């Protein structure tokens, strides 16, 4: 059995603003084994990125704060780790690829220098050795003429090359965990496929565990083994990719899958959007967060928070409708 590399238990990250408390992440739990890939999916504002920022301990404080829960990395709770120790872990053992490489890379430093800087800081090697290693990392991520590109500034590279450079920087210290936050969002379809293929090959070679944050279920199907579906800061369903795609239980998960375009040769399939909008995170409803948009919602859904139910080992759903159906089956 694979050893658990990361265990997130009841994580709650809130933002304290003048307008009220924003419950951006409100009770997220999941685990990730070594060499495993987990996809975290959901609409914009569902808490995906804040979950990742919480793991990295990069939530701006104030106004943000982890108010509850544990983030166990190799058994150590990152929530209680002091900042100097966290700096040793961040970028070394746990790395992150951010959404927009243009704003994540320093515009006044060369690509090679920025990768080498990470190596000098965490690996304590000479600048010359770090420079050679930076060029080798650029070569590994498929950047042509890496010696020349290492001397370039971020604005001199294309979007795809900047993203590859970000991946090279993230993997420079051979981290055991890589968090990728929408790594292909701003790229065209061809470059997206190349980046996903690159990440898959690098994972096979290095054994790095990956958390893939995305709104694109196609990316999840391509790259991930497990899926966590989030809505309004809370988990609504999680399980392996085959189960979630073939037998989704939560109405929100089914809604996400129904909104995907499907290639059909014999008939046209009309896409089904999810009506309504997510709730205000400063004023969450007393019951299920999805109740106002759910066609299956009943009074209990609007009045009482549902609890996670394990349908089968590794597959859980947070939904009153499912609990009711299962209770009826068990009572017969």
C-alpha positions in Angstrom: 0.0 0.0 0.0 1.3 3.5 -0.9 2.4 5.7 2.0 0.3 8.8 2.4 2.4 11.8 1.4 -0.1 14.5 2.2 -3.2 14.4 4.4 -5.5 17.5 4.6 -8.0 17.2 7.5 -11.0 19.6 7.9 -9.1 22.6 6.5 -10.8 25.9 7.0 -9.2 29.1 5.6 -11.2 32.3 6.1 -10.7 35.9 5.1 -11.6 38.6 7.6 -12.8 41.7 5.8 -14.8 44.8 6.6 -17.8 43.3 4.8 -17.7 40.1 6.8 -15.9 36.7 7.1 -15.3 35.1 3.7 -15.3 31.3 4.2 -13.1 30.6 1.1 -12.2 27.1 2.2 -14.6 25.5 4.7 -13.9 21.9 5.8 -11.8 20.4 3.0 -10.3 16.9 3.6 -8.3 14.7 1.2 -5.2 12.5 1.1 -2.5 12.0 -1.6 -0.1 9.1 -1.8 3.4 9.2 -3.2 3.6 9.3 -7.0 -0.2 9.9 -7.2 -2.1 12.6 -9.0 -5.2 14.3 -7.6 -7.4 16.7 -9.6 -9.3 19.4 -7.7 -12.1 20.8 -9.8 -14.9 23.3 -9.5 -16.2 26.7 -10.8 -14.2 29.9 -10.2 -14.5 30.9 -6.6 -15.0 27.3 -5.3 -11.8 27.4 -3.2 -9.4 25.4 -5.3 -6.6 28.0 -5.4 -7.0 29.0 -1.7 -6.7 25.3 -0.8 -3.4 25.2 -2.7 -2.2 28.4 -1.2 -3.0 27.1 2.3 -0.9 24.0 1.7 2.0 26.3 0.6 1.3 28.6 3.6 1.1 31.5 1.1 -2.4 32.9 2.2 -1.9 36.6 2.7 -2.4 37.4 6.4 -4.1 39.7 7.1 -6.9 39.3 5.9 -6.6 35.5 5.4 -6.0 32.9 8.1 -6.1 29.1 8.5 -8.6 28.9 11.3 -9.0 25.1 11.7 -7.7 21.8 10.4 -4.4 20.1 9.7 -2.1 19.8 6.7 0.0 16.7 7.4 3.0 16.5 5.0 5.0 13.3 5.7 3.4 13.3 9.1 4.3 16.9 10.0 1.6 19.5 10.4 2.4 22.4 8.2 -0.1 24.6 9.9 2.0 24.8 13.0 5.4 24.9 11.3 7.4 28.1 11.9 8.0 30.3 8.8 11.8 29.7 8.5 11.2 25.9 8.4 8.3 26.4 6.0 10.7 28.4 3.6 12.9 25.3 3.6 10.0 23.1 2.6 8.4 25.5 0.1 10.1 25.3 -3.3 12.3 22.4 -2.1 10.0 19.6 -1.0 6.7 21.1 -2.2 6.6 23.3 -5.3 3.9 25.2 -7.1 3.2 26.2 -10.7 1.1 29.3 -10.6 -1.7 30.2 -13.0 0.0 33.1 -14.9 3.8 32.6 -15.5 4.2 36.2 -16.7 3.2 37.6 -13.3 4.9 34.8 -11.3 8.4 35.2 -13.0 10.5 38.2 -12.1 10.5 40.4 -15.2 14.0 41.9 -14.5 15.9 38.6 -14.0 16.8 36.1 -16.6 15.1 32.7 -16.7 18.3 30.9 -16.0 19.1 33.1 -13.0 15.7 32.5 -11.5 16.0 28.7 -11.7 19.6 28.8 -10.5 18.6 31.0 -7.5 16.2 28.2 -6.3 19.0 25.7 -6.4 21.5 27.9 -4.6 19.0 28.6 -1.9 17.8 25.0 -1.2 20.7 22.8 -2.5 23.5 25.0 -1.3 25.5 24.5 -4.5 27.8 27.0 -6.3 26.4 29.6 -8.7 28.3 27.9 -11.6 26.9 24.5 -10.8 23.4 25.9 -10.3 23.6 27.7 -13.7 24.5 24.4 -15.4 21.7 22.6 -13.6 19.3 25.4 -14.7 20.2 24.8 -18.4 19.8 21.1 -18.0 16.3 21.6 -16.4 15.3 23.8 -19.4 16.5 21.0 -21.7 14.4 18.4 -19.7 11.2 20.4 -20.1 11.7 20.5 -23.9 12.8 24.1 -24.4 15.0 24.4 -27.6 18.4 26.0 -27.3 18.4 26.0 -23.5 21.7 27.8 -23.2 20.3 30.7 -25.2 16.9 30.7 -23.5 18.5 30.7 -20.0 19.8 34.2 -20.8 16.4 35.5 -21.9 14.0 37.5 -19.8 10.4 36.3 -19.3 8.9 38.8 -21.9 11.2 37.3 -24.5 9.6 33.9 -24.3 6.3 32.7 -25.6 3.5 31.7 -23.2 4.2 28.0 -23.7 7.9 28.5 -23.1 7.3 30.6 -19.9 5.1 27.8 -18.6 7.8 25.3 -19.3 10.3 27.5 -17.6 7.9 27.6 -14.5 7.8 23.8 -14.6 11.6 23.6 -14.8 11.9 25.9 -11.8 9.3 24.0 -9.8 11.0 20.7 -10.4 14.6 21.9 -10.1 15.0 20.6 -6.5 13.2 17.3 -7.2 10.2 18.0 -4.9 8.0 15.1 -3.7 4.9 17.2 -4.2 4.0 19.5 -7.1 0.9 21.7 -7.0 -0.2 22.9 -10.5 -2.7 25.7 -10.4 -4.5 25.9 -13.8 -1.1 25.4 -15.6 -2.7 25.4 -19.1 -5.4 28.1 -18.8 -3.8 30.8 -21.0 -2.4 28.5 -23.6 -3.8 27.3 -26.9 -5.0 23.8 -27.3 -1.9 22.4 -29.0 0.4 23.9 -26.3 -1.9 22.7 -23.5 -1.6 19.1 -24.8 2.2 19.5 -24.9 2.4 20.8 -21.3 0.1 18.0 -20.0 2.2 15.4 -21.8 5.4 16.9 -20.4 4.0 16.8 -16.8 3.0 13.2 -17.2 6.5 12.2 -18.5 8.3 14.2 -15.8 6.1 12.5 -13.2 6.9 9.0 -14.5 10.6 9.9 -14.4 10.8 11.7 -11.1 7.9 10.1 -9.1 6.6 13.4 -8.0 3.0 13.5 -6.6 0.9 16.1 -8.3 -2.2 18.1 -7.2 -3.8 19.5 -10.4 -6.1 22.4 -9.9 -8.4 23.0 -12.8 -11.9 23.8 -14.1 -11.2 21.6 -17.1 -12.5 18.0 -16.6 -10.7 17.0 -19.8 -7.4 17.7 -18.1 -8.5 15.6 -15.1 -9.4 12.7 -17.3 -6.0 12.9 -19.0 -3.7 13.3 -16.1 -5.3 12.4 -12.7 -6.1 9.2 -10.8 -8.3 10.8 -8.1 -10.7 13.7 -8.2 -12.0 16.1 -5.5 -15.0 18.2 -6.6 -15.4 21.5 -4.7 -18.3 23.9 -4.5 -18.5 27.2 -2.5 -15.4 26.3 -0.5 -16.5 22.8 0.5 -15.9 19.3 -0.9 -19.0 17.8 -2.5 -17.7 14.5 -3.9 -14.4 12.7 -4.3 -13.2 9.4 -5.7 -11.2 7.8 -8.5 -11.5 9.2 -12.0 -13.4 6.3 -13.4 -16.0 6.4 -10.7 -16.5 10.2 -10.8 -16.8 10.2 -14.6 -18.9 7.1 -15.0 -21.1 7.1 -11.8 -21.2 10.7 -10.4 -23.5 11.0 -7.4 -23.7 14.7 -6.4 -26.0 16.8 -8.5 -23.2 19.4 -8.9 -20.8 16.8 -10.3 -23.4 15.6 -12.7 -24.0 19.2 -13.7 -20.3 19.7 -14.4 -20.2 16.6 -16.6 -23.4 17.5 -18.4 -21.9 20.9 -19.4 -19.0 19.1 -21.2 -19.2 19.0 -25.0 -19.4 15.4 -26.4 -18.3 14.4 -29.9 -21.2 12.4 -31.5 -21.3 11.3 -35.1 -25.0 10.5 -35.3 -26.8 13.2 -33.3 -26.2 16.6 -31.8 -26.1 16.8 -28.0 -27.3 20.0 -26.4 -25.1 21.2 -23.5 -26.9 21.6 -20.2 -25.7 24.6 -18.1 -26.0 24.8 -14.3 -28.6 27.5 -13.7 -28.1 30.1 -11.0 -24.9 31.4 -9.2 -22.9 30.2 -6.3 -23.8 31.5 -2.8 -22.2 34.5 -1.1 -19.2 33.1 0.9 -19.8 35.7 3.5 -23.4 34.6 4.1 -23.6 30.8 3.4 -27.1 29.2 3.6 -28.0 27.0 6.6 -28.4 23.9 4.5 -26.5 22.6 1.4 -24.6 25.3 -0.5 -25.8 23.9 -3.8 -29.5 23.7 -2.8 -30.6 26.9 -4.6 -29.3 25.6 -7.9 -30.2 21.9 -7.5 -33.2 20.5 -9.3 -33.4 17.7 -6.7 -33.3 19.9 -3.6 -35.9 19.4 -0.9 -36.7 21.1 2.4 -34.0 19.1 4.3 -31.4 20.3 1.8 -32.3 24.0 2.5 -32.4 23.6 6.3 -29.6 21.1 7.3 -26.0 20.7 6.2 -25.3 17.3 4.6 -22.5 15.2 5.9 -20.0 13.1 3.9 -21.1 9.5 3.2 -18.8 6.8 1.9 -20.6 5.1 -1.0 -17.7 2.6 -1.4 -14.1 2.6 -0.3 -12.5 5.8 -1.6 -15.7 7.3 -3.0 -17.6 9.9 -0.8 -20.4 12.3 -1.5 -22.0 15.1 0.5 -25.6 15.1 -0.4 -29.0 14.6 1.4 -30.6 13.1 -1.7 -28.1 10.3 -1.8 -28.4 9.6 1.9 -32.2 9.4 1.6 -32.0 6.9 -1.3 -29.5 4.7 0.4 -31.5 4.7 3.6 -34.6 3.6 1.7 -32.6 0.8 0.1 -31.2 -0.4 3.4 -34.7 -0.3 5.1 -36.2 -2.7 2.5 
